[in-house]
Amino acid sequence: MAQQGVQLDREAFSCTICLDLLKDPVTIHCGHSYCMSCIKGFWDEEDEKKIHSCPQCGQTFTPRPVLGKNTMLAVLMEQLKETGLQSAPADHCYAEPEDVACDVCTGRKLKALKSCLVCLASYCEKHLHPHFESTTFEKHKLVDPSKTLQENICSLHDEVMKIFCRTDQQSICSLCSVDEHKGHDTVSAAAERTERQRELKVSRQKFQQRIQDREKDVKLLQQEVEAVNRSADKAVEDSEKIFTELIRLIQKRSSDVKQQIRSQQETEVSRVKELQEKLEQEITELKRKDAELKQLSHTEDHNQFLHNYPSLSQLSASTDPSSINIRPLKYFEDVTAAVSELRDQLQDILKEKWTNISLTVTEVDVLLSQPEPKTRAGFLKYSREITLDPNTAHINLLLSEGNRKATSMWEKQSYSSHPDRFSTDWQVLSRESLTGRCYWEVEWSGTRVYVAVAYKNISRAGKESKFGHNYKSWALDCDTDSYKFWFNNISTPVSVPWSSRVGVYLDHRAGILSFYRVSETMTLLHRVQTTFTQPLYAGVWLYDYGTTAEFCKLK
């Protein structure tokens, strides 16, 4: 308790300007005491106003008072110094360059605790006391320490700006309202603040709602990231299993071929060696008889010669030389050729299917699809080169220009039989499957052409095979003077001027299929919004003889 009392004594005899024990204490007319140098410095700053005030109570004095040393306080200060209780505020109380400093402190300034919007000054804890103790300051507005107080002073009239000009949307002082802003819509800054505060509340609600929406979006995107990662990991795992199975299958087939070759090799070698042994035995027997005949030829006894000759001269049954048919040296070369043919076919399949696999991978698009292009240059960014599949072409269609062009002919083409071939109408599908975003153009001539897309499993014969006349295909019927769109045997007229070139835009994931009239500008003919459940294939249906349709090379 004694220590607390000493602490109170020290604070009671401290200068409220420097916050240290009084040095050369002086007492001014209002009764407050200060260090001689502190109050002189404070009044020196007020000399221009010709009015000097007390930093604590705000009482003013005119003229500037003459200062005299308070000897009683001076003696007391010496006694306090001897007790060792003199101390300055802790370093953390002093204002650093980034802090708001007290405007009253002299020397090393303390941190400001509050700023006054009326005084336009900032105060530390000690110098702030008058604002709480004196009725003079009761209407003053205290705010957190601010370095921008001087921005509240009008640069033209050096007055506090307490008015807001709604006409010019700026703060002004009272002199501005009757001068530069005369006749403008003005209100007090407080009234404008109240109005803006209401708007701010609404704005905050909007911001908070937007924040909530965006947080939901972020959460959704995070879920999408996790889903993409899971899907990619599973696709990699499944693909590795499938490719491993393919490798094992090829290895199994390789082992089977090797085993068959070795088995056949063993059989044929055994047959040859068996025949070879028979021939060698026959040679041995013939040599023996030849020796006997030789010996017989030297016999002098005519009767013995005649007696033995019949039995020795007879040849035993032997292998017919004509039964030994040695084929040209191509024993297993045909097997190599067959395996080579299989390799080439697999390479072709892998080349064709790998393009589809690669496109399928690169066209994975988690975010929403991009807007449909507006210009031809925009469409060309998604251009795909389309080639026609001869295995699907009707026998009256001639394919040319690298299988990009189809022409309806009287003569039947010499296509081999194939289950994918259209047999009812003169139709053909593309070799490439279409997913993601694609664009292509078809140039046609003749009387009538259907520009279409279809699923791979569309029928190849009968009414169900006609483009646009089932639920597995979509077709634009191009006549010499009109267009019609067909789907599921329902037609929709299109009233757009005729053109010999049709552009097709597909966004498979978004379920968008659009047909355009291509000229100097792109004119929409018809747009489909649906859900595609399988990859699509481009196709054309040539309605009459002598009609052509070519998938254009786009640059």
LOSE-894200 format. One record per residue (C-alpha): residue in three letters; x, y, z. Coordinates in Angstrom, 1 decimal, padded with zeros to 4 digits. Layout:
(ALA (X Y Z))
...
This chain:
(MET (000.0 000.0 000.0))
(ALA (002.9 002.4 000.8))
(GLN (004.3 001.8 -002.7))
(GLN (000.9 002.7 -004.2))
(GLY (000.9 006.0 -002.3))
(VAL (004.3 006.9 -003.5))
(GLN (003.2 006.2 -007.0))
(LEU (000.2 008.6 -006.6))
(ASP (002.5 011.3 -005.3))
(ARG (004.8 011.0 -008.3))
(GLU (001.9 011.3 -010.7))
(ALA (000.6 014.3 -008.9))
(PHE (003.8 016.1 -009.3))
(SER (004.4 015.3 -012.9))
(CYS (004.2 017.7 -015.8))
(THR (001.3 016.9 -018.0))
(ILE (003.3 018.1 -021.1))
(CYS (006.4 015.9 -020.7))
(LEU (004.9 013.5 -018.3))
(ASP (008.0 013.6 -016.1))
(LEU (008.6 015.0 -012.7))
(LEU (008.4 018.8 -012.8))
(LYS (011.7 020.6 -013.6))
(ASP (011.9 024.3 -012.6))
(PRO (008.2 024.2 -011.8))
(VAL (006.0 027.1 -012.5))
(THR (002.3 027.6 -011.7))
(ILE (000.1 029.5 -014.1))
(HIS (-003.0 031.6 -013.2))
(CYS (-005.5 028.7 -013.4))
(GLY (-003.5 026.8 -010.8))
(HIS (-001.9 024.1 -013.0))
(SER (001.8 023.6 -012.8))
(TYR (004.3 022.7 -015.5))
(CYS (008.0 022.6 -016.2))
(MET (009.3 026.0 -017.1))
(SER (010.6 024.9 -020.5))
(CYS (007.5 022.8 -021.3))
(ILE (005.0 025.6 -020.9))
(LYS (007.2 028.1 -022.6))
(GLY (007.5 025.8 -025.6))
(PHE (003.7 025.2 -025.6))
(TRP (003.0 029.0 -025.5))
(ASP (005.7 029.7 -028.1))
(GLU (003.6 027.7 -030.6))
(GLU (000.5 029.7 -029.6))
(ASP (002.1 033.2 -030.0))
(GLU (000.7 033.6 -033.5))
(LYS (-002.9 033.3 -032.1))
(LYS (-002.1 036.1 -029.5))
(ILE (-004.1 033.9 -027.1))
(HIS (-002.4 031.5 -024.7))
(SER (-004.1 028.6 -022.9))
(CYS (-003.7 026.0 -020.3))
(PRO (-003.0 022.6 -021.8))
(GLN (-005.1 020.9 -019.2))
(CYS (-008.2 023.0 -018.6))
(GLY (-008.1 025.1 -021.8))
(GLN (-008.4 028.5 -019.9))
(THR (-007.0 031.3 -022.0))
(PHE (-004.8 034.2 -021.0))
(THR (-004.3 037.6 -022.6))
(PRO (-001.6 038.8 -022.7))
(ARG (000.9 036.0 -022.3))
(PRO (001.5 035.5 -018.5))
(VAL (004.9 036.2 -017.0))
(LEU (006.2 033.0 -015.5))
(GLY (007.7 032.7 -012.1))
(LYS (009.4 029.7 -010.4))
(ASN (007.3 028.0 -007.8))
(THR (009.9 027.6 -005.0))
(MET (007.8 025.3 -002.8))
(LEU (007.3 022.9 -005.7))
(ALA (011.0 023.2 -006.6))
(VAL (012.0 022.1 -003.1))
(LEU (009.5 019.2 -003.2))
(MET (010.9 018.1 -006.5))
(GLU (014.4 018.0 -005.1))
(GLN (013.1 015.8 -002.2))
(LEU (011.4 013.5 -004.7))
(LYS (014.5 013.2 -006.7))
(GLU (016.4 012.1 -003.6))
(THR (013.9 009.2 -003.2))
(GLY (014.9 007.9 -006.6))
(LEU (011.3 007.8 -007.8))
(GLN (011.9 010.0 -010.9))
(SER (011.2 008.0 -014.0))
(ALA (010.1 008.6 -017.5))
(PRO (007.4 006.6 -019.4))
(ALA (008.4 003.2 -020.7))
(ASP (009.9 003.2 -024.2))
(HIS (006.9 001.4 -025.6))
(CYS (004.8 004.5 -024.8))
(TYR (006.8 006.8 -027.0))
(ALA (005.6 007.4 -030.6))
(GLU (007.5 005.7 -033.4))
(PRO (007.4 007.1 -037.0))
(GLU (004.5 004.8 -037.8))
(ASP (002.5 005.9 -034.8))
(VAL (000.2 008.9 -034.2))
(ALA (002.1 011.2 -031.8))
(CYS (000.6 013.4 -029.1))
(ASP (000.4 017.0 -030.4))
(VAL (000.9 018.5 -026.9))
(CYS (004.0 016.6 -025.8))
(THR (007.2 018.4 -026.2))
(GLY (010.6 016.8 -026.7))
(ARG (010.1 013.1 -027.3))
(LYS (006.4 012.7 -027.9))
(LEU (004.2 009.9 -026.6))
(LYS (001.7 007.8 -028.5))
(ALA (-001.7 009.4 -029.0))
(LEU (-004.6 007.6 -027.3))
(LYS (-007.3 009.6 -029.1))
(SER (-007.7 012.3 -031.8))
(CYS (-010.3 015.1 -031.4))
(LEU (-012.2 016.0 -034.6))
(VAL (-013.0 019.5 -033.0))
(CYS (-009.6 020.4 -031.8))
(LEU (-008.1 018.6 -034.8))
(ALA (-005.3 017.4 -032.5))
(SER (-004.2 014.0 -031.0))
(TYR (-003.6 013.4 -027.3))
(CYS (-001.8 010.9 -025.2))
(GLU (-003.4 009.6 -022.0))
(LYS (-002.3 012.5 -019.8))
(HIS (-003.1 015.2 -022.2))
(LEU (-006.5 013.7 -022.9))
(HIS (-007.7 014.1 -019.3))
(PRO (-009.2 017.7 -019.9))
(HIS (-011.5 016.2 -022.5))
(PHE (-013.1 014.0 -019.8))
(GLU (-012.8 016.5 -016.9))
(SER (-013.8 019.8 -018.3))
(THR (-017.3 020.7 -019.6))
(THR (-015.6 022.8 -022.3))
(PHE (-014.8 019.6 -024.2))
(GLU (-017.9 017.6 -023.6))
(LYS (-019.2 018.1 -027.2))
(HIS (-015.9 017.3 -028.8))
(LYS (-015.8 014.2 -030.9))
(LEU (-013.0 011.7 -029.9))
(VAL (-011.9 009.0 -032.4))
(ASP (-009.1 006.5 -032.6))
(PRO (-005.7 008.2 -033.3))
(SER (-005.6 009.5 -036.9))
(LYS (-002.8 011.0 -039.0))
(THR (-005.3 012.6 -041.4))
(LEU (-006.9 015.2 -039.2))
(GLN (-005.6 018.0 -041.3))
(GLU (-007.6 016.7 -044.2))
(ASN (-010.7 018.0 -042.3))
(ILE (-009.4 021.6 -042.7))
(CYS (-010.5 023.5 -045.8))
(SER (-007.4 024.4 -047.8))
(LEU (-009.1 027.7 -049.0))
(HIS (-010.5 029.1 -045.7))
(ASP (-008.5 027.2 -043.1))
(GLU (-011.8 026.1 -041.4))
(VAL (-013.1 022.7 -040.3))
(MET (-015.2 021.2 -043.1))
(LYS (-018.5 020.3 -041.4))
(ILE (-020.7 020.5 -044.5))
(PHE (-021.1 018.1 -047.4))
(CYS (-021.9 019.3 -051.0))
(ARG (-024.0 016.7 -052.7))
(THR (-023.9 018.5 -056.0))
(ASP (-020.1 018.2 -056.1))
(GLN (-019.8 015.2 -053.8))
(GLN (-017.2 016.8 -051.5))
(SER (-016.8 018.1 -048.0))
(ILE (-016.7 021.8 -047.6))
(CYS (-016.6 024.5 -044.8))
(SER (-019.3 027.0 -044.0))
(LEU (-017.5 029.7 -046.0))
(CYS (-017.4 027.4 -049.1))
(SER (-021.2 026.9 -048.8))
(VAL (-021.8 030.7 -049.4))
(ASP (-019.0 031.1 -051.9))
(GLU (-017.8 028.5 -054.4))
(HIS (-020.8 026.2 -053.6))
(LYS (-023.5 028.8 -053.3))
(GLY (-026.9 027.4 -054.4))
(HIS (-025.7 023.8 -054.3))
(ASP (-027.4 021.0 -052.5))
(THR (-025.6 021.0 -049.1))
(VAL (-026.2 019.2 -045.9))
(SER (-024.3 018.7 -042.7))
(ALA (-021.5 016.2 -042.8))
(ALA (-023.3 014.4 -040.0))
(ALA (-026.6 014.2 -041.9))
(GLU (-024.8 012.9 -045.1))
(ARG (-022.9 010.4 -042.9))
(THR (-026.2 009.1 -041.5))
(GLU (-027.6 008.7 -045.0))
(ARG (-024.4 007.0 -046.3))
(GLN (-024.4 004.8 -043.2))
(ARG (-027.8 003.4 -044.2))
(GLU (-026.4 002.8 -047.7))
(LEU (-023.3 001.3 -046.2))
(LYS (-025.4 -001.2 -044.2))
(VAL (-027.2 -002.3 -047.4))
(SER (-023.8 -002.4 -049.2))
(ARG (-022.3 -004.5 -046.5))
(GLN (-025.3 -006.9 -046.7))
(LYS (-024.6 -007.2 -050.4))
(PHE (-020.9 -007.7 -049.8))
(GLN (-021.5 -010.3 -047.1))
(GLN (-024.0 -012.1 -049.4))
(ARG (-021.4 -012.0 -052.2))
(ILE (-018.7 -013.3 -049.8))
(GLN (-021.1 -016.2 -048.8))
(ASP (-021.7 -016.9 -052.4))
(ARG (-018.0 -016.9 -053.3))
(GLU (-017.2 -019.0 -050.3))
(LYS (-019.8 -021.6 -051.5))
(ASP (-018.2 -021.3 -055.0))
(VAL (-014.7 -021.9 -053.5))
(LYS (-016.0 -024.9 -051.6))
(LEU (-017.6 -026.2 -054.8))
(LEU (-014.4 -025.7 -056.7))
(GLN (-012.5 -027.5 -054.0))
(GLN (-014.9 -030.4 -054.3))
(GLU (-014.4 -030.3 -058.1))
(VAL (-010.6 -030.4 -057.5))
(GLU (-011.0 -033.5 -055.3))
(ALA (-013.5 -035.0 -057.8))
(VAL (-011.1 -034.3 -060.7))
(ASN (-008.2 -035.9 -058.8))
(ARG (-010.2 -038.9 -057.9))
(SER (-011.4 -039.3 -061.5))
(ALA (-007.9 -038.9 -062.9))
(ASP (-006.4 -041.3 -060.4))
(LYS (-009.1 -043.9 -061.2))
(ALA (-008.7 -043.3 -065.0))
(VAL (-004.9 -043.8 -064.7))
(GLU (-005.4 -047.0 -062.6))
(ASP (-008.1 -048.4 -065.0))
(SER (-006.0 -047.5 -068.1))
(GLU (-003.0 -049.2 -066.6))
(LYS (-005.0 -052.3 -066.0))
(ILE (-006.5 -052.3 -069.5))
(PHE (-003.1 -051.7 -071.1))
(THR (-001.6 -054.4 -068.9))
(GLU (-004.4 -056.8 -070.1))
(LEU (-003.6 -055.8 -073.7))
(ILE (000.1 -056.4 -073.1))
(ARG (-000.7 -059.8 -071.5))
(LEU (-003.0 -060.7 -074.3))
(ILE (-000.4 -059.9 -076.9))
(GLN (002.2 -061.7 -074.9))
(LYS (-000.2 -064.7 -074.7))
(ARG (-000.7 -064.6 -078.4))
(SER (003.0 -064.3 -079.0))
(SER (003.6 -067.3 -076.8))
(ASP (000.8 -069.3 -078.6))
(VAL (002.3 -068.5 -082.0))
(LYS (005.8 -069.5 -080.7))
(GLN (004.4 -072.7 -079.3))
(GLN (002.5 -073.5 -082.5))
(ILE (005.6 -072.8 -084.6))
(ARG (007.8 -075.0 -082.4))
(SER (005.1 -077.8 -082.4))
(GLN (004.8 -077.7 -086.2))
(GLN (008.6 -077.5 -086.5))
(GLU (008.9 -080.6 -084.4))
(THR (006.2 -082.4 -086.5))
(GLU (007.7 -081.5 -089.8))
(VAL (011.3 -082.3 -088.7))
(SER (010.2 -085.6 -087.4))
(ARG (008.4 -086.5 -090.7))
(VAL (011.5 -085.5 -092.7))
(LYS (013.9 -087.4 -090.4))
(GLU (011.6 -090.5 -090.6))
(LEU (011.7 -090.4 -094.3))
(GLN (015.4 -089.7 -094.2))
(GLU (016.0 -092.8 -092.1))
(LYS (014.0 -094.9 -094.5))
(LEU (016.0 -093.6 -097.5))
(GLU (019.3 -094.3 -095.7))
(GLN (018.1 -097.9 -094.9))
(GLU (017.2 -098.4 -098.5))
(ILE (020.6 -097.0 -099.6))
(THR (022.3 -099.5 -097.3))
(GLU (020.2 -102.4 -098.7))
(LEU (020.9 -101.3 -102.3))
(LYS (024.6 -101.1 -101.6))
(ARG (024.6 -104.6 -100.2))
(LYS (022.8 -106.0 -103.2))
(ASP (025.0 -104.0 -105.5))
(ALA (028.0 -105.7 -103.9))
(GLU (026.4 -109.1 -104.3))
(LEU (025.7 -108.4 -108.0))
(LYS (029.3 -107.3 -108.4))
(GLN (030.5 -110.5 -106.9))
(LEU (028.1 -112.4 -109.0))
(SER (029.5 -110.7 -112.1))
(HIS (032.9 -112.3 -111.4))
(THR (031.5 -115.8 -111.0))
(GLU (032.9 -118.2 -113.7))
(ASP (030.4 -120.9 -113.1))
(HIS (027.7 -120.2 -115.7))
(ASN (025.1 -122.4 -114.0))
(GLN (025.6 -120.7 -110.6))
(PHE (025.4 -117.3 -112.2))
(LEU (022.1 -118.1 -114.0))
(HIS (020.7 -119.7 -110.8))
(ASN (021.4 -116.7 -108.5))
(TYR (020.9 -113.8 -110.9))
(PRO (017.0 -113.7 -110.8))
(SER (016.9 -113.3 -107.1))
(LEU (019.7 -110.7 -106.9))
(SER (018.6 -108.6 -109.8))
(GLN (015.1 -107.9 -108.4))
(LEU (014.9 -104.4 -106.7))
(SER (012.9 -104.3 -103.5))
(ALA (010.0 -101.9 -103.0))
(SER (011.4 -098.4 -102.4))
(THR (010.2 -094.9 -101.6))
(ASP (008.7 -093.2 -104.6))
(PRO (010.9 -090.2 -105.4))
(SER (007.8 -088.3 -106.6))
(SER (006.3 -088.5 -103.1))
(ILE (009.2 -086.3 -101.8))
(ASN (007.9 -082.8 -102.7))
(ILE (010.2 -080.2 -101.4))
(ARG (008.5 -076.8 -101.4))
(PRO (010.4 -073.6 -102.0))
(LEU (012.2 -072.2 -099.0))
(LYS (009.2 -070.4 -097.4))
(TYR (008.5 -072.7 -094.6))
(PHE (007.3 -070.3 -091.8))
(GLU (007.7 -067.0 -093.7))
(ASP (003.9 -066.9 -094.2))
(VAL (003.5 -066.9 -090.4))
(THR (005.9 -063.8 -090.2))
(ALA (003.8 -062.1 -092.9))
(ALA (000.6 -062.8 -091.0))
(VAL (002.0 -061.5 -087.8))
(SER (003.3 -058.4 -089.6))
(GLU (-000.1 -057.8 -091.1))
(LEU (-001.6 -058.1 -087.6))
(ARG (001.0 -055.6 -086.4))
(ASP (000.1 -053.1 -089.1))
(GLN (-003.6 -053.5 -088.4))
(LEU (-003.0 -052.9 -084.7))
(GLN (-000.9 -049.8 -085.5))
(ASP (-003.7 -048.4 -087.6))
(ILE (-006.2 -049.1 -084.9))
(LEU (-004.0 -047.6 -082.2))
(LYS (-003.3 -044.6 -084.4))
(GLU (-007.0 -043.9 -085.1))
(LYS (-008.2 -044.7 -081.5))
(TRP (-005.2 -042.9 -079.9))
(THR (-006.4 -039.7 -081.5))
(ASN (-009.8 -040.1 -079.9))
(ILE (-008.3 -041.0 -076.6))
(SER (-005.9 -038.0 -076.7))
(LEU (-008.8 -035.7 -077.6))
(THR (-011.0 -037.1 -074.9))
(VAL (-008.3 -036.4 -072.3))
(THR (-007.5 -032.9 -073.5))
(GLU (-011.1 -032.0 -073.8))
(VAL (-011.9 -032.7 -070.1))
(ASP (-013.3 -029.3 -069.0))
(VAL (-014.4 -028.9 -065.4))
(LEU (-015.4 -025.3 -065.6))
(LEU (-018.4 -024.0 -067.5))
(SER (-018.1 -024.1 -071.3))
(GLN (-016.9 -020.9 -073.0))
(PRO (-019.5 -018.9 -074.8))
(GLU (-020.3 -019.8 -078.3))
(PRO (-018.1 -017.8 -080.7))
(LYS (-019.6 -014.8 -082.6))
(THR (-017.2 -014.6 -085.6))
(ARG (-015.8 -017.1 -088.0))
(ALA (-012.3 -016.5 -086.7))
(GLY (-013.6 -017.5 -083.3))
(PHE (-015.2 -020.7 -084.7))
(LEU (-012.0 -021.6 -086.5))
(LYS (-010.2 -021.9 -083.2))
(TYR (-012.1 -025.2 -082.7))
(SER (-011.8 -026.4 -086.3))
(ARG (-011.5 -030.2 -086.9))
(GLU (-010.4 -032.0 -090.0))
(ILE (-013.0 -034.5 -091.0))
(THR (-012.5 -037.5 -093.2))
(LEU (-015.1 -040.0 -094.3))
(ASP (-015.1 -043.6 -093.4))
(PRO (-015.3 -045.8 -096.5))
(ASN (-016.6 -048.7 -094.4))
(THR (-019.8 -046.6 -093.8))
(ALA (-020.3 -045.2 -097.3))
(HIS (-023.3 -046.4 -099.4))
(ILE (-022.2 -048.3 -102.5))
(ASN (-023.4 -045.4 -104.7))
(LEU (-021.1 -042.9 -103.0))
(LEU (-017.7 -042.2 -104.5))
(LEU (-015.2 -040.8 -101.9))
(SER (-012.4 -038.6 -103.1))
(GLU (-010.1 -035.7 -102.0))
(GLY (-008.5 -037.9 -099.4))
(ASN (-012.0 -039.2 -098.3))
(ARG (-013.2 -035.7 -097.6))
(LYS (-015.6 -035.5 -100.5))
(ALA (-018.6 -037.7 -101.3))
(THR (-020.3 -037.8 -104.7))
(SER (-023.5 -039.7 -105.5))
(MET (-023.0 -041.9 -108.6))
(TRP (-025.1 -044.2 -110.9))
(GLU (-022.3 -046.7 -110.9))
(LYS (-022.0 -048.9 -107.8))
(GLN (-018.6 -048.7 -106.1))
(SER (-016.5 -051.8 -105.4))
(TYR (-016.7 -051.6 -101.6))
(SER (-016.2 -054.8 -099.6))
(SER (-019.0 -056.0 -097.4))
(HIS (-019.0 -054.3 -093.9))
(PRO (-021.5 -054.2 -091.1))
(ASP (-021.1 -050.4 -090.7))
(ARG (-022.1 -049.7 -094.3))
(PHE (-025.4 -047.8 -095.0))
(SER (-027.5 -049.8 -097.3))
(THR (-030.7 -047.8 -097.7))
(ASP (-029.8 -044.2 -098.3))
(TRP (-026.8 -042.6 -099.8))
(GLN (-025.2 -041.7 -096.5))
(VAL (-021.7 -041.8 -095.0))
(LEU (-020.2 -041.1 -091.5))
(SER (-016.8 -039.6 -090.5))
(ARG (-013.9 -041.7 -089.4))
(GLU (-013.3 -039.4 -086.4))
(SER (-015.5 -039.3 -083.3))
(LEU (-016.4 -035.9 -082.1))
(THR (-016.4 -034.8 -078.4))
(GLY (-015.5 -031.5 -076.7))
(ARG (-015.8 -028.3 -078.8))
(CYS (-015.5 -028.9 -082.6))
(TYR (-016.2 -026.9 -085.7))
(TRP (-016.3 -027.9 -089.4))
(GLU (-017.7 -026.7 -092.7))
(VAL (-019.4 -028.6 -095.5))
(GLU (-019.4 -027.2 -099.1))
(TRP (-022.2 -028.8 -101.2))
(SER (-023.6 -028.7 -104.7))
(GLY (-026.6 -030.4 -106.4))
(THR (-030.2 -030.4 -105.5))
(ARG (-030.4 -031.5 -101.8))
(VAL (-028.0 -032.5 -099.1))
(TYR (-028.4 -033.4 -095.4))
(VAL (-025.6 -032.2 -093.2))
(ALA (-025.8 -034.3 -090.0))
(VAL (-024.3 -035.7 -086.9))
(ALA (-025.1 -039.1 -085.5))
(TYR (-024.2 -041.7 -082.9))
(LYS (-022.1 -044.6 -084.0))
(ASN (-024.9 -047.1 -083.2))
(ILE (-027.4 -045.6 -085.6))
(SER (-029.1 -048.2 -087.8))
(ARG (-027.6 -048.9 -091.2))
(ALA (-030.7 -049.9 -093.0))
(GLY (-034.4 -049.0 -093.2))
(LYS (-036.2 -045.9 -092.0))
(GLU (-034.3 -045.8 -088.7))
(SER (-031.1 -045.2 -090.6))
(LYS (-032.1 -041.9 -092.2))
(PHE (-030.3 -038.9 -090.7))
(GLY (-032.7 -036.8 -088.7))
(HIS (-035.5 -039.3 -088.8))
(ASN (-034.6 -040.9 -085.4))
(TYR (-033.4 -040.0 -082.0))
(LYS (-029.8 -040.9 -082.7))
(SER (-029.1 -038.2 -085.3))
(TRP (-029.6 -034.5 -086.0))
(ALA (-029.6 -033.1 -089.6))
(LEU (-029.9 -029.9 -091.5))
(ASP (-031.8 -030.5 -094.8))
(CYS (-030.2 -028.1 -097.3))
(ASP (-032.3 -027.5 -100.4))
(THR (-031.6 -025.2 -103.3))
(ASP (-034.0 -022.6 -101.9))
(SER (-034.6 -023.5 -098.2))
(TYR (-033.5 -025.2 -095.1))
(LYS (-035.1 -027.6 -092.6))
(PHE (-033.9 -029.0 -089.4))
(TRP (-034.7 -032.7 -088.7))
(PHE (-034.6 -034.7 -085.4))
(ASN (-036.6 -037.8 -084.5))
(ASN (-038.6 -037.5 -087.7))
(ILE (-039.8 -034.0 -086.9))
(SER (-038.9 -031.1 -089.2))
(THR (-038.5 -027.4 -088.3))
(PRO (-038.4 -024.9 -091.1))
(VAL (-035.5 -022.4 -091.2))
(SER (-036.1 -019.1 -092.9))
(VAL (-032.6 -017.9 -093.9))
(PRO (-031.2 -017.2 -097.3))
(TRP (-029.6 -020.2 -099.1))
(SER (-025.8 -020.8 -099.0))
(SER (-023.7 -023.5 -100.5))
(ARG (-021.5 -023.7 -097.4))
(VAL (-022.7 -024.8 -093.9))
(GLY (-020.8 -024.5 -090.7))
(VAL (-021.4 -026.9 -087.8))
(TYR (-020.4 -026.0 -084.2))
(LEU (-020.5 -028.7 -081.5))
(ASP (-020.0 -028.3 -077.8))
(HIS (-020.5 -031.9 -076.8))
(ARG (-020.2 -031.3 -073.0))
(ALA (-022.6 -028.4 -073.0))
(GLY (-025.0 -030.2 -075.3))
(ILE (-024.9 -027.5 -078.0))
(LEU (-025.2 -028.2 -081.7))
(SER (-025.4 -025.2 -084.0))
(PHE (-025.7 -024.9 -087.8))
(TYR (-024.5 -021.7 -089.5))
(ARG (-024.8 -020.2 -093.0))
(VAL (-021.2 -019.4 -093.9))
(SER (-020.6 -016.2 -096.0))
(GLU (-018.9 -013.0 -095.1))
(THR (-020.8 -013.2 -091.8))
(MET (-022.0 -016.1 -089.7))
(THR (-025.7 -016.5 -089.7))
(LEU (-027.3 -018.9 -087.3))
(LEU (-029.6 -021.4 -089.0))
(HIS (-030.6 -023.6 -086.0))
(ARG (-029.3 -024.4 -082.5))
(VAL (-029.9 -027.5 -080.5))
(GLN (-029.6 -027.6 -076.7))
(THR (-029.7 -031.2 -075.4))
(THR (-027.6 -033.8 -073.6))
(PHE (-025.3 -036.0 -075.8))
(THR (-024.8 -039.4 -074.3))
(GLN (-022.3 -040.8 -076.8))
(PRO (-019.5 -039.4 -079.0))
(LEU (-020.9 -038.0 -082.3))
(TYR (-019.8 -038.6 -085.9))
(ALA (-020.2 -036.1 -088.7))
(GLY (-022.2 -037.3 -091.7))
(VAL (-023.8 -036.3 -095.0))
(TRP (-026.8 -037.7 -096.9))
(LEU (-026.8 -037.0 -100.7))
(TYR (-030.4 -037.1 -101.8))
(ASP (-030.0 -037.2 -105.6))
(TYR (-027.5 -038.4 -108.3))
(GLY (-024.8 -036.0 -109.1))
(THR (-024.8 -034.3 -105.7))
(THR (-021.5 -033.6 -103.9))
(ALA (-020.6 -032.7 -100.3))
(GLU (-017.1 -031.9 -099.2))
(PHE (-015.7 -031.4 -095.7))
(CYS (-013.5 -028.3 -096.2))
(LYS (-009.9 -027.9 -095.1))
(LEU (-009.9 -025.0 -092.7))
(LYS (-006.9 -022.9 -091.9))
